[in-house]
């Protein structure tokens, strides 16, 4: 579990490649999408840093009250990282404890709701497909 702009979200541990501290410094590249915070180098590999708030909930983004990300969650093959504000806790969640999304919708990153936390479970493959598109 983690927070982005005060919203609690979850990601399956099987989709997480690592967690890094983030001081807010990333190399900016020209022509990058609005959700890109830039690129960092981790273990001699380039990692694209994703502004999670801008990518997942642009309608809730208020620049004046935005929290500065403190951590990076490495996802997929480790070449993308979600910038998050706070790392919360780790939960063991059974499939029955998630209200799964039915059908496809406008949010390909949305897998379902973790009922006990009332928080969104992210679909990492959906996020990676969004970033590739």
Long-range contacts (C-beta under 8 A, 24 or more apart in sequence): 1-87, 1-88, 1-89, 1-90, 1-91, 1-117, 1-119, 2-71, 2-73, 2-84, 2-85, 2-86, 2-87, 2-88, 3-84, 3-85, 3-86, 3-88, 4-52, 4-53, 4-56, 4-57, 4-69, 4-84, 4-85, 5-53, 5-57, 5-60, 5-61, 5-62, 5-65, 5-66, 5-67, 5-85, 6-67, 6-85, 7-57, 7-60, 7-119, 7-120, 8-88, 8-117, 8-118, 8-119, 8-120, 9-56, 9-84, 9-119, 9-120, 9-121, 9-122, 10-91, 10-93, 10-114, 10-117, 10-119, 10-120, 10-121, 10-122, 11-73, 11-75, 11-82, 11-121, 11-122, 11-124, 12-121, 12-124, 13-90, 15-75, 15-76, 15-122, 15-124, 16-73, 16-74, 16-75, 17-74, 17-75, 17-76, 17-77, 17-78, 18-42, 18-73, 18-74, 18-78, 19-71, 19-72, 19-73, 19-74, 19-87, 20-71, 20-72, 20-74, 20-81, 21-70, 21-71, 21-72, 22-49, 22-69, 22-70, 22-71, 22-72, 22-83, 24-68, 24-69, 35-131, 37-69, 37-83, 40-72, 40-81, 42-74, 42-78, 42-81, 45-78, 45-79, 46-79, 47-72, 47-74, 47-78, 47-79, 47-80, 47-81, 48-79, 48-80, 48-81, 48-131, 49-81, 49-83, 50-80, 50-81, 50-82, 50-83, 50-127, 50-131, 51-83, 52-82, 52-83, 52-84, 55-109, 55-127, 55-130, 55-131, 56-107, 56-109, 56-122, 56-127, 75-124, 75-127, 75-128, 76-124, 76-128, 80-127, 80-128, 80-131, 82-127, 91-116, 91-117, 93-121
